[in-house]
Structures are given as C-alpha cells and as structure tokens.
Amino acid sequence: MPGTAPGWPAKLVSEGVVVRALRRSDADEWQAVRQRNHSWLQPWDATVPPGSVPRASSYKLVVKSLLHQAKQGQCLPFVIEVGGRFVGQVTVSNVARGSAQWASIGYWVSADVAGRGVAPRAVAQVIDHCFGPVGLHRIEICVRPENTNSLRVVEKLGLEQVGYAPRFLHIDGDWRDHRIFALTAEEAPEGVLARLSTHQSHQ
C-alpha cells in the first residue's frame, strides 16, 4: 500500500536492529509474540475504562486501524526485528501538524531481548526519522513511574522530563499516573542515535 504521508512507509537499520513498517502479513508472528509475552506486557498495556467502546483486540482489526491512520499521516506503526525475527513495536501516534508538528511514541519489546539495547536503538532510529523525513519538531514519550525498563530507554536517549500527569491513561485496568518526557529537534542536532552511541561509550 503506497504511503501518502511524509516518511511513510520506511525501513530503518542500525547495528542489527531493523525497524520497518507494520504489515498485514505479520499477523502470526505478532500473535505468537504477544501470547508468549502476555504476563511481561500486561502491566503496561492500555485498557479502556468501564462503559467505553472496547478496543480492537484481534491483529486483523488492530492492523487495519493502524494502517488506515498511517495512510492519513496520523501515525507510523513500526515493527522491530532482530535477526529477522519480530521482537516488538514502536508506534508514533497522535501526529499533529500545523503549528504543532509533534507526536507521541510508544514501544514494547519481547522479554527475551529486554536489556540488550534493542528498545533504545529502535526508538532512537524512529525519533531521528521523525525529525528528518517525517518533518516533526517535537517528540513526547509518556512512561508510568513504575516502568523501570521503559524509564531506562528515555534515560539512555537523553529525553528530559517535562511534566507529570496524574491518572493520565487507562492502563492494566485503572487510571495510571505518567511521567512525561520530550525532545525537540533543536535539542538533538546530531541525532538521537549518535547520542545513544555517546551514552554507551561512557558506560
């Protein structure tokens, strides 16, 4: 399906971490990874409050919605691959154009690649892509205070906390507080991948 939005579809590669556009044919792998990682991901998965319209749960419905939004330029749903294997996702959502030119990023990886630098490298590639071909100016990442794995990602990428949002999103069955991190293009003129490499060399 041809993209109609800037920078979409795209394939990004850095040191064995491949970030590419989500496809309908990813269904079997997506479901297998999600089922295998159910207990690992459940505490951080978005839910809907009682009385709301249920979220799409099947891959077919999820991907249909995401690809439609991507075609409209409202989101960029990426898959993370390592060694040719589906290991997670990075989704750029809530894309705002006009005078804002910003978006939010969410991500998850399979437990078997956690702690190996896969998530930071994938997110760094996506942020650089957003500041480059996509043409955005600001990226925001919201993280639950308890999510130490995700907090390490934003720390490695050098995002600063710009706010705290009580009861911000419905996650794992209740309204949860989130720390808000953000980065503008001017704050990373050398790119976020380069910043990640600098962070790693100082460890």
C-alpha positions in Angstrom: 0.0 0.0 0.0 1.7 3.3 -1.1 2.2 5.8 1.7 0.6 9.2 1.3 2.3 10.8 4.4 5.9 12.1 4.6 8.4 9.4 5.6 6.0 6.5 5.3 6.4 3.6 4.8 10.1 3.3 5.9 12.7 0.8 6.8 15.4 1.8 9.3 18.5 -0.3 10.2 21.2 0.2 12.9 23.6 -2.4 14.2 21.3 -5.4 13.6 18.1 -3.7 14.8 15.6 -3.3 11.9 12.6 -1.0 12.2 10.1 -1.4 9.4 6.5 -0.7 8.5 3.9 -3.0 10.1 2.3 -5.4 7.5 -0.9 -7.4 7.5 1.3 -10.5 6.9 2.8 -10.0 10.4 -0.3 -11.5 12.0 1.0 -14.9 13.0 4.3 -13.6 14.4 2.5 -10.7 16.2 0.1 -13.0 17.9 2.7 -15.5 18.9 5.0 -12.9 20.4 2.1 -11.2 22.3 0.9 -14.5 23.7 4.4 -15.6 24.7 4.9 -12.2 26.5 1.4 -11.8 28.0 2.5 -11.6 31.6 5.5 -9.4 30.7 3.4 -6.9 28.8 0.0 -6.9 30.6 1.0 -4.4 33.4 1.8 -1.8 30.7 -0.9 -2.5 28.2 -3.6 0.2 27.5 -7.1 -0.8 28.5 -10.4 1.1 28.3 -12.5 2.3 31.3 -15.8 0.7 32.1 -18.6 1.9 29.8 -16.2 2.8 26.9 -16.2 1.2 23.5 -14.0 -1.9 23.6 -10.6 -1.7 21.9 -9.9 -3.9 18.9 -8.1 -7.0 20.1 -7.5 -9.1 17.0 -4.5 -8.4 14.9 -6.6 -8.0 11.8 -8.6 -5.2 13.4 -5.6 -3.6 15.0 -3.5 -3.5 11.9 -6.4 -2.3 9.7 -6.9 0.7 12.0 -3.1 1.4 12.3 -2.5 1.2 8.5 -5.5 3.5 7.8 -4.2 6.0 10.3 -0.7 5.7 8.7 -2.1 6.4 5.2 -3.7 9.6 6.6 -0.5 10.6 8.3 -1.8 10.3 11.8 0.5 7.5 13.0 3.6 5.5 11.9 3.3 1.9 13.2 6.7 0.2 13.1 7.8 -3.4 13.8 11.1 -4.2 15.5 13.1 -7.1 14.1 16.4 -8.7 15.3 17.9 -11.5 13.3 14.8 -11.5 11.0 12.6 -12.1 14.0 9.6 -10.0 15.1 10.5 -8.8 18.7 8.4 -5.7 19.3 6.9 -2.5 18.1 7.4 1.3 18.0 4.3 3.3 17.2 4.4 7.0 16.5 0.8 8.3 17.2 -1.2 11.4 17.8 0.7 13.1 14.9 -0.2 16.8 15.0 0.7 19.1 12.0 0.1 22.8 11.6 1.8 24.9 14.2 2.5 21.9 16.5 4.4 19.4 14.4 4.7 16.9 17.2 3.8 13.3 18.0 4.0 10.7 20.8 5.9 7.5 20.8 5.1 4.2 22.5 7.1 1.0 22.4 7.4 -2.6 23.6 9.8 -5.4 23.2 9.8 -9.2 23.8 11.2 -10.2 27.2 13.9 -12.2 25.6 15.6 -9.1 24.1 15.0 -6.8 27.0 18.1 -5.3 28.4 20.1 -5.8 25.2 19.8 -2.3 23.9 17.2 -3.2 21.3 14.4 -0.8 22.5 16.7 2.3 22.9 18.2 1.7 19.4 14.8 1.2 17.8 13.3 4.3 19.4 16.3 6.4 18.6 16.0 5.4 14.9 12.3 6.3 14.9 12.9 9.7 16.6 15.6 10.6 14.1 13.3 9.5 11.3 10.5 11.8 12.7 12.9 14.8 12.9 14.1 14.0 9.4 11.8 12.8 6.6 8.6 13.0 8.6 9.3 16.6 9.4 8.2 16.7 13.1 9.7 19.2 15.6 8.9 17.6 19.0 8.5 14.0 20.3 6.9 13.1 23.5 7.1 9.8 25.5 4.9 9.1 28.5 6.0 6.5 31.0 4.5 5.1 34.1 6.7 5.8 37.2 6.8 2.1 38.0 8.0 1.1 34.5 11.7 0.9 35.2 12.6 -0.8 31.9 10.9 2.0 29.8 12.4 4.7 32.0 15.9 3.4 31.2 15.1 3.8 27.5 14.3 7.5 27.8 17.3 8.0 30.1 19.7 6.4 27.5 18.2 8.6 24.8 18.6 11.8 26.9 15.0 12.9 27.0 14.2 15.3 29.8 11.1 15.0 32.0 8.8 18.0 31.2 5.8 17.1 33.2 3.8 14.7 35.4 0.3 13.7 34.5 -1.8 12.1 37.3 -4.3 9.5 36.2 -3.3 10.1 32.6 -4.1 6.8 30.8 -6.2 3.8 31.5 -3.5 1.0 31.8 -4.0 -2.5 33.1 -7.5 -1.8 34.4 -7.1 1.6 36.1 -6.2 5.2 35.5 -2.4 5.5 35.9 0.0 8.4 36.5 2.6 9.0 33.9 5.9 10.9 33.7 6.1 13.0 30.5 9.4 13.2 28.6 10.0 15.2 25.5 12.7 16.2 23.0 12.7 18.8 20.2 14.8 18.7 17.0 17.0 21.6 18.2 18.0 19.6 21.3 19.4 16.7 19.2 21.1 18.3 16.2 23.5 15.4 15.9 20.6 12.9 16.0 19.4 10.6 18.8 21.3 7.5 17.5 24.5 9.5 17.9 23.5 10.5 21.4 22.8 6.8 22.2 26.3 5.8 21.0 27.9 8.5 23.2 25.9 7.3 26.2 27.1 3.7 25.6 30.7 4.7 25.2 30.6 6.4 28.6 29.3 3.4 30.4 
